[in-house]
Structures are given as structure tokens and as C-alpha cells.
Amino acid sequence: MSINFSLVLPCYNEEENISLLYKEFSEIPLDQYRAELILVNNGSADGTQKEIEKIIKNNKKNNIDVVILNLKKNQGYGGGIAEGLKIAKGDYIGWAHADLQTPLIDFFELFNLIKNQKEILGKGFRTNNRGFDGIVSRCHESLASLILGYRMREINAQPKIFSRDLMKYFTQIPRNWTVLDTYITYVCLKRKIKIETIDVVFKTRIYGHSKWKNNFFNFLNHIIFNLLYLFKLRFTKI
């Protein structure tokens, strides 16, 4: 039986979230569909690998394949996802965060929305008030829209899913920081690929902490890097 969709989750020091992620994914009412859950251990220094191996061993779901991809060195947010997409076997592939802030049922809802379509990107659109994070997102969207020349909203909202056929267009996936979502969205807009969205609620993280926003120096680097990348992307041949 072929795999209908693959969900890539980049995991960096997420040992406390792994079992909860699997539980949430296993409760999706797949019915006749077969799914692949790819957990990318992105250079973690905690027990993430052991936790992933544990759920693989105990997985009793016949219609869910759980796969681990171990990266010895952290490849960055984009790099971890890119490596996971390389090994994905699903007809539709995509990603979400592994910090439990993105309800995984939303990925399945997007799959049902875009299945049987090829030139299409499905993505979440966050509707809840996220305070300071929301302000940062609005600023990024405004700058991206101005520099890239397309109206871009909720760029970093998760999840994202598309037909694996679209991978032929994503030839320059950025591996560092969090500009992957900007790149994917821009390529789709540039190539006039249809984008469908669903409303999603971004939940509060239960375990762990943000890898960038809790450190002012990292946060400042993040902002500067994103701004420079927008100019680079504007003059990149797509």
C-alpha cells in the first residue's frame, strides 16, 4: 500500500515532546489512508533519539510508518526539514513544528483539502492573538511583501503540505534559521501555484523553549538574517 502523505517534524532537544507527538499523530482518523511520520533528530544533545526509537519499537498502527532520521550535527530548521523531505515516501509531503504548538490534525485537514491536486500548496493561517510573536510576524510579513513584491501573510504558519511533484521547483531550499517558509511561499507565488489555507490556532509550548527568541543576541541575529535573506531572495532566479 502506497503512502498517502508524509509529515516531517524537525526535532532538536525535544525528548519531552516525542511521545506526546506520536500520541497526537496516532489519534488522527486516517481511515483508508496510510501515513508516514518522519522524526528528524536534528543534532539533539538530550534523549530525543532514544524517545523516537522507543515509539518506533512500540508502534502498533498498521497504517502509520514512523521513521527516524539522525543528523549528528544540527542542520538548522530548514536543513532538518530538507533532509526529511529527501527521504519522504508520501504522495504529499510537508512539515510542522515538533514543539506541540501546531495541532497535527491540521496537517490531515490540509491533506484532505488539497489531495488529488498537484500544483497547490496547503498551509495554516494563525487566527489567535500571539502577543509579541504576532507583532514580529506582522513586521516580517510587511517587509517580505515590500521587498519581494507579493502580498505575503502568515508566512511562517504551520503546517505546510504539497504534492511531491512541487519539489522540482524547490531547488534552493535554505538550510539556516527560519527562512524556509518564506522561500517556499515566495516560489509558489512567483510560479502562480495555488495556495489554500485553513485557520489554525497556535498553542502555547508545554515543554522546552524557543531556540532563538529567549536570547536577545540570537533574536537580533534572527531579525538581521531574515532581512538580508529577503533581499537575496528578491534577486534569486526562481
QUIVEN-V779749 format. One record per residue. N is the residue number from 1. RES is the residue in one small letter. SS is DSSP state (2 for helix, 1 for strand, 0 for the rest). PHI is phi as a letter, one per 20 degrees, with the letter a starting at -180 (999 if undefined). NEAR is the number of other C-alpha atoms within 8 Angstrom. Layout:
[[N RES SS PHI NEAR] [N RES SS PHI NEAR]]
This chain:
[[1 m 0 999 3] [2 s 0 f 5] [3 i 0 e 12] [4 n 0 f 10] [5 f 1 b 13] [6 s 1 c 16] [7 l 1 d 13] [8 v 1 e 16] [9 l 1 c 14] [10 p 1 f 15] [11 c 1 d 12] [12 y 0 c 11] [13 n 0 l 10] [14 e 0 d 14] [15 e 0 g 10] [16 e 0 f 9] [17 n 0 e 11] [18 i 2 g 12] [19 s 2 f 10] [20 l 2 f 9] [21 l 2 f 10] [22 y 2 f 9] [23 k 2 g 8] [24 e 2 f 10] [25 f 2 f 9] [26 s 2 f 8] [27 e 0 e 6] [28 i 0 f 9] [29 p 0 f 4] [30 l 0 f 8] [31 d 0 l 4] [32 q 0 e 4] [33 y 0 e 8] [34 r 0 d 12] [35 a 1 c 14] [36 e 1 c 15] [37 l 1 d 12] [38 i 1 d 14] [39 l 1 d 14] [40 v 1 e 15] [41 n 1 e 14] [42 n 1 e 15] [43 g 0 m 11] [44 s 0 f 14] [45 a 0 d 7] [46 d 0 d 8] [47 g 0 e 9] [48 t 2 g 16] [49 q 2 g 11] [50 k 2 f 7] [51 e 2 f 11] [52 i 2 f 12] [53 e 2 f 9] [54 k 2 f 8] [55 i 2 f 11] [56 i 2 f 9] [57 k 2 f 6] [58 n 2 e 6] [59 n 0 f 7] [60 k 0 d 4] [61 k 0 e 7] [62 n 0 f 5] [63 n 0 d 8] [64 i 1 c 10] [65 d 1 d 9] [66 v 1 d 11] [67 v 1 c 9] [68 i 1 d 10] [69 l 1 c 9] [70 n 1 e 9] [71 l 1 d 11] [72 k 0 f 7] [73 k 0 d 6] [74 n 0 g 10] [75 q 0 e 12] [76 g 2 n 10] [77 y 2 g 12] [78 g 2 f 15] [79 g 2 f 11] [80 g 2 f 15] [81 i 2 f 13] [82 a 2 g 10] [83 e 2 f 8] [84 g 2 f 15] [85 l 2 f 10] [86 k 2 f 6] [87 i 2 d 6] [88 a 0 f 11] [89 k 0 d 8] [90 g 0 f 13] [91 d 0 f 10] [92 y 1 c 13] [93 i 1 c 15] [94 g 1 r 12] [95 w 1 b 12] [96 a 1 b 14] [97 h 1 e 11] [98 a 0 d 13] [99 d 0 d 11] [100 l 0 m 12] [101 q 0 e 10] [102 t 0 d 14] [103 p 0 f 10] [104 l 0 f 11] [105 i 2 f 9] [106 d 2 f 11] [107 f 2 f 13] [108 f 2 f 9] [109 e 2 f 8] [110 l 2 f 13] [111 f 2 g 12] [112 n 2 f 7] [113 l 2 f 7] [114 i 2 d 12] [115 k 0 g 8] [116 n 0 m 4] [117 q 0 d 7] [118 k 0 d 9] [119 e 0 e 9] [120 i 1 b 12] [121 l 1 d 14] [122 g 1 d 16] [123 k 1 b 14] [124 g 1 e 14] [125 f 1 c 11] [126 r 1 f 10] [127 t 0 d 8] [128 n 0 e 7] [129 n 0 f 5] [130 r 0 d 7] [131 g 0 m 6] [132 f 2 f 6] [133 d 2 g 7] [134 g 2 f 9] [135 i 2 f 8] [136 v 2 f 8] [137 s 2 f 10] [138 r 2 f 10] [139 c 2 f 8] [140 h 2 f 8] [141 e 2 f 12] [142 s 2 f 9] [143 l 2 f 9] [144 a 2 f 12] [145 s 2 f 11] [146 l 2 f 9] [147 i 2 f 9] [148 l 2 e 11] [149 g 0 n 7] [150 y 0 c 9] [151 r 0 f 6] [152 m 0 c 10] [153 r 0 c 6] [154 e 0 l 11] [155 i 0 g 9] [156 n 0 e 7] [157 a 0 f 10] [158 q 0 d 11] [159 p 0 e 15] [160 k 1 c 13] [161 i 1 b 14] [162 f 1 b 13] [163 s 1 f 14] [164 r 2 f 9] [165 d 2 f 7] [166 l 2 f 10] [167 m 2 g 8] [168 k 2 f 6] [169 y 0 e 7] [170 f 0 e 9] [171 t 0 e 6] [172 q 0 c 4] [173 i 0 f 10] [174 p 0 f 9] [175 r 0 d 12] [176 n 0 d 10] [177 w 0 l 9] [178 t 0 d 8] [179 v 0 e 11] [180 l 2 g 12] [181 d 2 f 9] [182 t 2 f 9] [183 y 2 f 11] [184 i 2 f 10] [185 t 2 f 10] [186 y 2 f 10] [187 v 2 g 11] [188 c 2 f 12] [189 l 2 f 10] [190 k 2 f 8] [191 r 0 e 6] [192 k 0 l 6] [193 i 0 e 10] [194 k 1 f 9] [195 i 1 c 9] [196 e 1 d 9] [197 t 1 c 9] [198 i 1 c 9] [199 d 1 f 8] [200 v 1 c 10] [201 v 0 d 9] [202 f 0 e 11] [203 k 0 e 8] [204 t 0 f 5] [205 r 0 f 9] [206 i 0 e 6] [207 y 0 d 8] [208 g 0 m 9] [209 h 0 b 6] [210 s 0 g 6] [211 k 0 e 5] [212 w 0 c 9] [213 k 0 e 8] [214 n 0 e 9] [215 n 0 c 7] [216 f 2 g 8] [217 f 2 f 6] [218 n 2 f 10] [219 f 2 f 11] [220 l 2 f 8] [221 n 2 g 8] [222 h 2 g 10] [223 i 2 f 8] [224 i 2 f 8] [225 f 2 f 8] [226 n 2 f 10] [227 l 2 f 9] [228 l 2 f 8] [229 y 2 f 9] [230 l 2 f 11] [231 f 2 f 10] [232 k 2 f 8] [233 l 2 f 9] [234 r 2 g 8] [235 f 0 d 6] [236 t 0 e 6] [237 k 0 f 3] [238 i 0 d 5]]
